[in-house]
Amino acid sequence: MSELTTKIGTYNAETKSVPVTFTSGDIVHKRDVNAVLKDSGAYDKAATAVRVAEVANGVAAKISLGVIAVAPVEGAVEA
């Protein structure tokens, strides 16, 4: 399995989440991750990055088990 990388998008105050793209080789998995908020209710970017890293561990495990895989190409014909 290739190394898993993450790209965190812009915080969405309405959903209190961040869009994250997890990439491992040809596998690209996108999902929203709940953001971490400070006691004041403000977005905590550093703590959210830690949370995303924790979620990435689960994504990596699912990729290694084949639960998350390369999406089939639409319109492709199987041989």
C-alpha angles and dihedrals in degrees: 000000000000121000112279116237128188133208117194117207131205120307113256108213092193095057095026089227143106126226111238130193115204115196130189115167107302093347115101117181120182126191142144118255123202110252124232114241130202121238087264090058093250120137113265104211096184095048090046090054088055090050091050089052089054091050088048089060089059092045090051090051091050091049091051090051093047094244089120112041142154109300114243115255111254112247093015116143118222116229 
